[in-house]
Amino acid sequence: TVQDDFTEPLITDKFSSHLTKFKNHFASLVKINKVIGRTYKEGLEGNLRSKSQEFDKPVETVYEQVKAGIENIQFNSVRNVLILFALLAFVFFILFWRFSRSVVTPLNKLRRYIEPLSKGVLPDEQPKSEGDNEISQITSSINDLIDGLKKTTTFANAIGEGKYDTVYKPLSTDDSLGNALLEMRENLIISGKAEEKRKREDEIRTWTN
């Protein structure tokens, strides 16, 4: 019919137009698909994956370097702590050794000299006074005491032997023992003179009778 003759070409043209558009869209999709990549090895995804794989080795290298650096820092920290403890132990040992040498050892020597003194025995040798500290001052005082006791002993023996003219000087004005010996000497001298006077008087009586 005339109508069929009119509409058939129109439908055919529309179909052809839609088909052409579909082909164009499909071709565009194919191009886009080629750009993006149909598999993970193709297109943008493939490029991105290959680029990321290129960074894997440098990143792994940096990671190993950082890991090695951290391990090195930890090792150095442990080593430094051990060295610090060793230095502190060494310093403590030196301080203890100096303390022992400057305090403990001299005190032990003084104890060996003082123990005989407590028993009335005067040592032949005297402890050496070294330095200018409390220990040396104590040592010097002990030496003065020993010298004074020796002089006092010598003076006492001289009095016992009747040597009243022996020179003796007390350790101080408060020297109880020394002053007592001097007083005893004076009393013995007075007693001796009185005894001599009594003997002369007895001799005179004997001659007169």
C-alpha positions in Angstrom: 0.0 0.0 0.0 0.9 3.6 -0.2 1.1 3.8 3.6 3.4 0.8 3.7 5.5 2.2 1.1 5.8 5.5 3.1 6.5 4.0 6.5 8.9 1.2 5.6 11.8 3.4 4.5 11.3 5.6 7.6 11.6 2.6 9.9 14.6 1.4 8.0 16.3 4.8 8.3 15.6 5.0 12.0 16.9 1.5 12.5 20.0 2.3 10.5 20.5 5.5 12.5 20.2 3.7 15.8 22.4 0.9 14.6 25.0 3.4 13.5 24.9 5.1 16.9 25.2 1.7 18.6 28.2 0.9 16.5 29.7 4.2 17.3 29.1 3.8 21.0 30.4 0.2 20.9 33.5 1.4 19.1 34.0 4.0 21.7 33.6 1.4 24.4 36.1 -0.8 22.7 38.5 2.1 22.6 37.9 2.9 26.2 38.3 -0.7 27.1 41.6 -0.8 25.3 42.7 2.2 27.2 41.6 0.8 30.5 42.5 -2.7 29.7 40.5 -5.8 29.4 42.8 -7.8 31.7 45.0 -6.7 34.6 48.0 -6.7 32.3 46.6 -4.3 29.8 45.6 -0.7 29.6 45.8 1.7 32.5 45.5 -1.0 35.1 48.4 -2.8 33.6 50.4 0.4 33.4 49.6 1.2 37.0 50.4 -2.3 38.1 53.7 -2.2 36.2 54.6 1.2 37.6 53.7 0.0 41.1 55.9 -3.0 40.6 58.7 -0.7 39.7 58.4 1.0 43.0 58.3 -2.3 44.9 62.0 -2.8 44.9 63.0 0.8 45.9 60.3 0.6 48.6 61.6 -2.7 49.8 65.2 -1.3 49.7 64.1 1.7 51.8 62.3 -0.6 54.2 65.4 -2.8 54.6 67.5 0.3 55.2 65.1 1.7 57.8 64.9 -1.7 59.5 68.7 -1.9 59.5 68.9 1.6 60.8 66.5 0.8 63.7 68.4 -2.4 64.5 71.7 -0.4 64.4 70.2 2.2 66.7 69.0 -0.5 69.1 72.4 -2.1 69.1 74.2 1.2 69.7 71.7 2.0 72.5 72.3 -1.3 74.2 76.1 -1.0 73.7 76.1 2.6 75.1 74.1 1.5 78.2 76.5 -1.4 78.8 79.5 1.0 78.4 77.8 3.5 80.8 77.3 0.7 83.4 80.9 -0.4 82.9 82.2 3.2 83.4 80.0 3.6 86.5 81.2 0.3 87.9 84.8 1.4 87.2 84.3 4.8 88.8 82.7 3.2 91.8 85.6 0.8 92.1 88.1 3.6 91.9 86.2 5.6 94.5 85.9 2.6 96.8 89.6 1.8 96.3 90.6 5.4 97.2 88.3 5.4 100.1 89.7 2.1 101.4 93.2 3.4 100.8 92.7 6.8 102.5 90.4 5.8 105.3 90.1 2.0 106.0 93.7 1.1 105.6 95.1 3.9 107.9 92.4 3.1 110.5 93.5 -0.5 110.5 97.1 0.6 111.0 96.1 2.9 113.8 94.1 0.1 115.5 97.2 -2.1 115.5 99.1 0.7 117.3 96.3 1.5 119.7 95.6 -2.0 120.9 99.1 -2.4 122.5 98.6 1.1 124.1 95.5 -0.1 125.8 97.5 -2.9 127.4 100.3 -0.5 128.5 102.7 -1.5 125.8 104.5 1.3 123.9 105.3 0.4 120.3 108.8 0.8 119.0 107.7 2.1 115.7 105.2 4.9 115.2 102.5 5.1 112.4 103.4 7.4 109.6 101.3 10.6 109.2 100.6 11.3 105.5 98.5 14.0 103.9 96.5 16.7 105.6 93.2 15.1 106.6 91.5 13.9 109.8 93.3 10.5 109.7 96.7 12.2 109.5 95.8 14.5 112.3 94.7 11.6 114.5 97.9 9.7 113.6 100.0 12.8 114.5 98.1 13.0 117.9 98.8 9.3 118.6 102.5 9.8 117.7 102.6 12.7 120.2 101.0 10.6 122.8 103.4 7.7 122.3 106.4 10.2 122.5 105.0 11.7 125.6 104.4 8.3 127.3 107.9 7.2 126.4 109.4 10.4 127.9 107.1 9.9 131.0 108.2 6.3 131.3 111.9 7.3 131.0 111.4 10.0 133.7 109.6 7.6 136.0 112.4 5.1 135.7 115.0 7.8 136.4 113.1 8.8 139.6 113.0 5.2 140.6 116.8 5.1 140.2 117.1 8.2 142.3 118.1 10.5 139.4 116.1 13.4 140.6 117.9 15.9 138.4 116.5 14.4 135.2 114.9 17.0 133.0 111.3 16.4 132.2 108.6 18.6 130.7 104.9 17.7 130.9 102.9 17.3 127.7 100.8 20.3 128.8 99.7 22.2 131.8 96.8 19.7 132.1 99.1 16.6 131.9 97.9 14.8 135.0 100.5 12.0 134.9 103.4 14.3 134.1 102.5 16.8 136.8 102.0 14.0 139.3 105.5 12.6 138.6 107.0 16.1 139.0 105.2 16.5 142.3 106.3 13.0 143.4 109.9 13.9 142.5 109.7 17.1 144.6 108.2 15.1 147.5 111.0 12.5 147.2 113.6 15.2 147.2 112.1 16.8 150.3 111.8 13.4 151.9 115.4 12.7 151.0 116.6 15.9 152.5 114.6 15.4 155.6 116.0 11.8 155.9 119.6 13.2 155.5 119.0 15.8 158.1 117.6 13.2 160.5 120.6 11.0 159.9 123.0 13.9 160.6 121.2 14.7 163.8 121.3 11.1 164.9 125.0 11.0 164.2 125.5 14.2 166.3 123.6 12.7 169.2 125.7 9.5 168.9 128.9 11.4 169.0 127.8 13.6 171.9 126.7 10.7 174.0 
